[in-house]
Amino acid sequence: MEPADRPGTACHETIYGALYALPRGELRKELLSALRQGRQNRRPRSRGTDRRGFVTDDIRIAQRPEDVAARLIPGHWEGDLIKGAANRSAVGTLVERTSRLVLLARMDALDAETTRCAFERSFENVPEALRKTLTYDRGTEMARHAQLTQNTGIQVYFADPYSPWQRGSNENANGLIRQYLPKGTDLGGHTQDELNEIAERLNNRPRKVLDFETPNEVFARLVAQAQADGQPCCASG
């Protein structure tokens, strides 16, 4: 088939660019509302220079093991906070990159110590062999990352400033989580049991990217494989 005869294709950036370039009106509003995130305005891919000093050169994403990007080795996670109304409440979100398993952590506050404790509790039930790395954005709530590493064994790396696509699994999961925890609502009223139920619904949802297996099914297989390989699977600390 000659190139001119091939069916046309467009990358996702071209499609998004065309949608957000539409003039304001009902058609634009209707099309953008159909997107998973439903944003009426697109966030810029770069917003300047980050000045958060706790992110040193040795823990930037460029130093993360290269095999993390391939998703072939399990145990690598992405993390974030989703914020409630007026940024006064939050829920911690964690996603395992290979299985897309979601963990949700109740937050009593938005400071670094609360975040550390909440994520440590989340990782308590994750086998040690599947706690390798955590990639996070540069929010100051992760300033206690060194203690998190010491207590859980998971090495924390930080994405480049304003680069959410470097944590694409987490960004996608946050969009799914928002179906249950809408923007503009108070997230502080949810118990951990309620958040676990939301995570369980997501983890039992077949995913195309997993050949229509569920995250729970894939994660269970990863745990079994780690045990068969003789890797430590008990929680530490």
SEKEMI-233280 format. One record per residue (C-alpha): residue number from 1; x, y, z. Coordinates in nm, 2 decimals, decimal comma. Layout:
// residues N
resi: NUM east: X north: Y up: Z
...
// end
This chain:
// residues 237
resi: 1 east: 0,00 north: 0,00 up: 0,00
resi: 2 east: 0,14 north: 0,34 up: -0,10
resi: 3 east: 0,17 north: 0,60 up: 0,18
resi: 4 east: -0,10 north: 0,81 up: 0,01
resi: 5 east: -0,34 north: 0,51 up: 0,03
resi: 6 east: -0,29 north: 0,44 up: 0,40
resi: 7 east: -0,57 north: 0,54 up: 0,63
resi: 8 east: -0,49 north: 0,86 up: 0,82
resi: 9 east: -0,39 north: 0,85 up: 1,18
resi: 10 east: -0,35 north: 1,12 up: 1,44
resi: 11 east: -0,17 north: 1,11 up: 1,77
resi: 12 east: -0,35 north: 1,20 up: 2,09
resi: 13 east: -0,18 north: 1,54 up: 2,11
resi: 14 east: -0,32 north: 1,63 up: 1,77
resi: 15 east: -0,67 north: 1,53 up: 1,88
resi: 16 east: -0,65 north: 1,72 up: 2,21
resi: 17 east: -0,51 north: 2,02 up: 2,04
resi: 18 east: -0,80 north: 2,02 up: 1,79
resi: 19 east: -1,06 north: 1,99 up: 2,06
resi: 20 east: -0,93 north: 2,26 up: 2,28
resi: 21 east: -0,89 north: 2,49 up: 1,97
resi: 22 east: -1,26 north: 2,48 up: 1,90
resi: 23 east: -1,44 north: 2,82 up: 1,95
resi: 24 east: -1,64 north: 2,85 up: 2,26
resi: 25 east: -1,99 north: 2,72 up: 2,23
resi: 26 east: -2,21 north: 2,42 up: 2,30
resi: 27 east: -2,03 north: 2,18 up: 2,07
resi: 28 east: -1,69 north: 2,25 up: 2,23
resi: 29 east: -1,85 north: 2,21 up: 2,58
resi: 30 east: -2,02 north: 1,89 up: 2,48
resi: 31 east: -1,70 north: 1,74 up: 2,33
resi: 32 east: -1,47 north: 1,83 up: 2,62
resi: 33 east: -1,72 north: 1,70 up: 2,87
resi: 34 east: -1,69 north: 1,36 up: 2,71
resi: 35 east: -1,32 north: 1,34 up: 2,78
resi: 36 east: -1,23 north: 1,13 up: 3,09
resi: 37 east: -1,10 north: 1,42 up: 3,28
resi: 38 east: -1,37 north: 1,66 up: 3,15
resi: 39 east: -1,16 north: 1,97 up: 3,17
resi: 40 east: -1,28 north: 2,27 up: 2,98
resi: 41 east: -0,93 north: 2,42 up: 2,97
resi: 42 east: -0,61 north: 2,23 up: 2,90
resi: 43 east: -0,33 north: 2,25 up: 3,15
resi: 44 east: 0,00 north: 2,37 up: 3,00
resi: 45 east: 0,28 north: 2,11 up: 2,98
resi: 46 east: 0,53 north: 2,34 up: 3,14
resi: 47 east: 0,48 north: 2,62 up: 3,38
resi: 48 east: 0,83 north: 2,74 up: 3,47
resi: 49 east: 1,10 north: 2,64 up: 3,71
resi: 50 east: 1,04 north: 2,45 up: 4,03
resi: 51 east: 1,21 north: 2,58 up: 4,34
resi: 52 east: 1,14 north: 2,30 up: 4,60
resi: 53 east: 1,48 north: 2,24 up: 4,75
resi: 54 east: 1,41 north: 1,90 up: 4,91
resi: 55 east: 1,43 north: 1,74 up: 4,57
resi: 56 east: 1,81 north: 1,68 up: 4,52
resi: 57 east: 1,98 north: 1,55 up: 4,21
resi: 58 east: 2,01 north: 1,19 up: 4,33
resi: 59 east: 1,63 north: 1,14 up: 4,37
resi: 60 east: 1,51 north: 1,30 up: 4,04
resi: 61 east: 1,33 north: 1,09 up: 3,79
resi: 62 east: 1,64 north: 1,09 up: 3,57
resi: 63 east: 1,82 north: 0,87 up: 3,83
resi: 64 east: 1,53 north: 0,62 up: 3,85
resi: 65 east: 1,63 north: 0,27 up: 3,72
resi: 66 east: 1,57 north: 0,25 up: 3,35
resi: 67 east: 1,36 north: -0,07 up: 3,38
resi: 68 east: 1,08 north: 0,11 up: 3,56
resi: 69 east: 0,97 north: 0,27 up: 3,23
resi: 70 east: 0,91 north: -0,06 up: 3,07
resi: 71 east: 0,67 north: -0,18 up: 3,33
resi: 72 east: 0,81 north: -0,53 up: 3,30
resi: 73 east: 0,93 north: -0,56 up: 3,66
resi: 74 east: 0,65 north: -0,51 up: 3,93
resi: 75 east: 0,68 north: -0,32 up: 4,25
resi: 76 east: 0,72 north: 0,03 up: 4,10
resi: 77 east: 0,45 north: 0,28 up: 4,21
resi: 78 east: 0,33 north: 0,63 up: 4,14
resi: 79 east: 0,18 north: 0,86 up: 4,40
resi: 80 east: -0,02 north: 1,18 up: 4,44
resi: 81 east: -0,28 north: 1,36 up: 4,65
resi: 82 east: -0,62 north: 1,46 up: 4,51
resi: 83 east: -0,76 north: 1,77 up: 4,68
resi: 84 east: -1,10 north: 1,85 up: 4,80
resi: 85 east: -1,30 north: 2,18 up: 4,81
resi: 86 east: -1,07 north: 2,48 up: 4,85
resi: 87 east: -0,77 north: 2,25 up: 4,89
resi: 88 east: -0,87 north: 2,19 up: 5,25
resi: 89 east: -0,89 north: 1,81 up: 5,24
resi: 90 east: -0,72 north: 1,54 up: 5,04
resi: 91 east: -0,69 north: 1,17 up: 4,97
resi: 92 east: -0,36 north: 1,00 up: 4,90
resi: 93 east: -0,35 north: 0,79 up: 4,58
resi: 94 east: -0,10 north: 0,52 up: 4,49
resi: 95 east: -0,09 north: 0,31 up: 4,17
resi: 96 east: 0,13 north: 0,01 up: 4,10
resi: 97 east: 0,27 north: 0,06 up: 3,74
resi: 98 east: 0,25 north: -0,30 up: 3,62
resi: 99 east: -0,09 north: -0,41 up: 3,75
resi: 100 east: -0,25 north: -0,06 up: 3,78
resi: 101 east: -0,36 north: -0,16 up: 4,13
resi: 102 east: -0,49 north: 0,14 up: 4,32
resi: 103 east: -0,45 north: 0,22 up: 4,69
resi: 104 east: -0,63 north: 0,51 up: 4,86
resi: 105 east: -0,51 north: 0,67 up: 5,19
resi: 106 east: -0,72 north: 0,87 up: 5,42
resi: 107 east: -0,55 north: 1,20 up: 5,51
resi: 108 east: -0,62 north: 1,39 up: 5,84
resi: 109 east: -0,42 north: 1,69 up: 5,71
resi: 110 east: -0,21 north: 1,79 up: 5,41
resi: 111 east: 0,13 north: 1,83 up: 5,57
resi: 112 east: 0,44 north: 1,61 up: 5,51
resi: 113 east: 0,42 north: 1,41 up: 5,83
resi: 114 east: 0,06 north: 1,32 up: 5,77
resi: 115 east: 0,14 north: 1,21 up: 5,42
resi: 116 east: 0,43 north: 1,00 up: 5,53
resi: 117 east: 0,22 north: 0,82 up: 5,79
resi: 118 east: -0,08 north: 0,77 up: 5,55
resi: 119 east: 0,14 north: 0,62 up: 5,28
resi: 120 east: 0,33 north: 0,40 up: 5,53
resi: 121 east: -0,01 north: 0,25 up: 5,64
resi: 122 east: -0,10 north: 0,19 up: 5,27
resi: 123 east: 0,23 north: 0,00 up: 5,21
resi: 124 east: 0,19 north: -0,22 up: 5,52
resi: 125 east: -0,01 north: -0,48 up: 5,33
resi: 126 east: 0,21 north: -0,46 up: 5,02
resi: 127 east: 0,46 north: -0,74 up: 5,00
resi: 128 east: 0,82 north: -0,62 up: 5,05
resi: 129 east: 0,92 north: -0,76 up: 4,71
resi: 130 east: 0,67 north: -0,53 up: 4,55
resi: 131 east: 0,79 north: -0,21 up: 4,73
resi: 132 east: 1,07 north: -0,10 up: 4,50
resi: 133 east: 1,02 north: 0,26 up: 4,39
resi: 134 east: 0,76 north: 0,54 up: 4,42
resi: 135 east: 0,75 north: 0,83 up: 4,17
resi: 136 east: 0,59 north: 1,14 up: 4,30
resi: 137 east: 0,54 north: 1,50 up: 4,19
resi: 138 east: 0,72 north: 1,78 up: 4,37
resi: 139 east: 0,45 north: 1,86 up: 4,62
resi: 140 east: 0,60 north: 1,96 up: 4,96
resi: 141 east: 0,37 north: 1,70 up: 5,13
resi: 142 east: 0,64 north: 1,44 up: 5,02
resi: 143 east: 0,92 north: 1,63 up: 5,20
resi: 144 east: 0,95 north: 1,34 up: 5,45
resi: 145 east: 1,04 north: 1,10 up: 5,17
resi: 146 east: 1,37 north: 0,98 up: 5,33
resi: 147 east: 1,19 north: 0,86 up: 5,64
resi: 148 east: 0,92 north: 0,69 up: 5,42
resi: 149 east: 1,21 north: 0,51 up: 5,25
resi: 150 east: 1,37 north: 0,41 up: 5,58
resi: 151 east: 1,04 north: 0,27 up: 5,72
resi: 152 east: 0,91 north: 0,09 up: 5,41
resi: 153 east: 1,22 north: 0,02 up: 5,19
resi: 154 east: 1,06 north: 0,20 up: 4,89
resi: 155 east: 1,29 north: 0,44 up: 4,71
resi: 156 east: 1,12 north: 0,77 up: 4,63
resi: 157 east: 1,19 north: 0,96 up: 4,30
resi: 158 east: 1,05 north: 1,29 up: 4,19
resi: 159 east: 0,91 north: 1,38 up: 3,85
resi: 160 east: 1,03 north: 1,68 up: 3,66
resi: 161 east: 0,85 north: 2,01 up: 3,74
resi: 162 east: 0,50 north: 2,03 up: 3,60
resi: 163 east: 0,53 north: 1,70 up: 3,41
resi: 164 east: 0,22 north: 1,49 up: 3,50
resi: 165 east: 0,28 north: 1,26 up: 3,20
resi: 166 east: 0,58 north: 1,12 up: 3,38
resi: 167 east: 0,32 north: 0,97 up: 3,63
resi: 168 east: 0,07 north: 0,88 up: 3,37
resi: 169 east: -0,08 north: 0,58 up: 3,55
resi: 170 east: -0,15 north: 0,79 up: 3,85
resi: 171 east: -0,30 north: 1,07 up: 3,65
resi: 172 east: -0,53 north: 0,83 up: 3,47
resi: 173 east: -0,63 north: 0,66 up: 3,80
resi: 174 east: -0,70 north: 1,00 up: 3,96
resi: 175 east: -0,95 north: 1,06 up: 3,68
resi: 176 east: -1,12 north: 0,73 up: 3,76
resi: 177 east: -1,12 north: 0,81 up: 4,13
resi: 178 east: -1,29 north: 1,14 up: 4,07
resi: 179 east: -1,60 north: 0,95 up: 3,96
resi: 180 east: -1,63 north: 0,85 up: 4,33
resi: 181 east: -1,47 north: 1,16 up: 4,49
resi: 182 east: -1,58 north: 1,46 up: 4,28
resi: 183 east: -1,39 north: 1,79 up: 4,27
resi: 184 east: -1,53 north: 2,06 up: 4,49
resi: 185 east: -1,64 north: 1,82 up: 4,76
resi: 186 east: -1,50 north: 1,77 up: 5,11
resi: 187 east: -1,28 north: 1,46 up: 5,11
resi: 188 east: -1,21 north: 1,46 up: 5,48
resi: 189 east: -1,54 north: 1,29 up: 5,57
resi: 190 east: -1,45 north: 0,96 up: 5,41
resi: 191 east: -1,34 north: 0,68 up: 5,63
resi: 192 east: -1,05 north: 0,45 up: 5,54
resi: 193 east: -1,30 north: 0,16 up: 5,50
resi: 194 east: -1,50 north: 0,38 up: 5,25
resi: 195 east: -1,18 north: 0,46 up: 5,05
resi: 196 east: -1,09 north: 0,09 up: 5,05
resi: 197 east: -1,42 north: 0,01 up: 4,90
resi: 198 east: -1,37 north: 0,26 up: 4,62
resi: 199 east: -1,02 north: 0,12 up: 4,55
resi: 200 east: -1,17 north: -0,23 up: 4,55
resi: 201 east: -1,42 north: -0,13 up: 4,29
resi: 202 east: -1,15 north: 0,01 up: 4,07
resi: 203 east: -0,92 north: -0,29 up: 4,12
resi: 204 east: -1,20 north: -0,53 up: 4,02
resi: 205 east: -1,27 north: -0,34 up: 3,70
resi: 206 east: -1,13 north: -0,52 up: 3,38
resi: 207 east: -0,89 north: -0,30 up: 3,20
resi: 208 east: -0,81 north: -0,30 up: 2,83
resi: 209 east: -0,44 north: -0,22 up: 2,90
resi: 210 east: -0,43 north: -0,55 up: 3,11
resi: 211 east: -0,59 north: -0,76 up: 2,83
resi: 212 east: -0,92 north: -0,72 up: 3,02
resi: 213 east: -0,79 north: -0,87 up: 3,34
resi: 214 east: -0,85 north: -0,68 up: 3,66
resi: 215 east: -0,57 north: -0,51 up: 3,86
resi: 216 east: -0,65 north: -0,74 up: 4,15
resi: 217 east: -0,60 north: -1,05 up: 3,92
resi: 218 east: -0,27 north: -0,92 up: 3,79
resi: 219 east: -0,14 north: -0,81 up: 4,13
resi: 220 east: -0,23 north: -1,14 up: 4,28
resi: 221 east: -0,02 north: -1,31 up: 4,01
resi: 222 east: 0,27 north: -1,08 up: 4,08
resi: 223 east: 0,26 north: -1,17 up: 4,45
resi: 224 east: 0,25 north: -1,54 up: 4,38
resi: 225 east: 0,54 north: -1,51 up: 4,14
resi: 226 east: 0,74 north: -1,32 up: 4,40
resi: 227 east: 0,67 north: -1,59 up: 4,65
resi: 228 east: 0,77 north: -1,86 up: 4,40
resi: 229 east: 1,10 north: -1,68 up: 4,34
resi: 230 east: 1,17 north: -1,68 up: 4,71
resi: 231 east: 1,16 north: -1,31 up: 4,74
resi: 232 east: 1,07 north: -1,16 up: 5,08
resi: 233 east: 0,69 north: -1,10 up: 5,09
resi: 234 east: 0,63 north: -1,01 up: 5,45
resi: 235 east: 0,57 north: -0,66 up: 5,56
resi: 236 east: 0,87 north: -0,50 up: 5,72
resi: 237 east: 0,87 north: -0,28 up: 6,03
// end
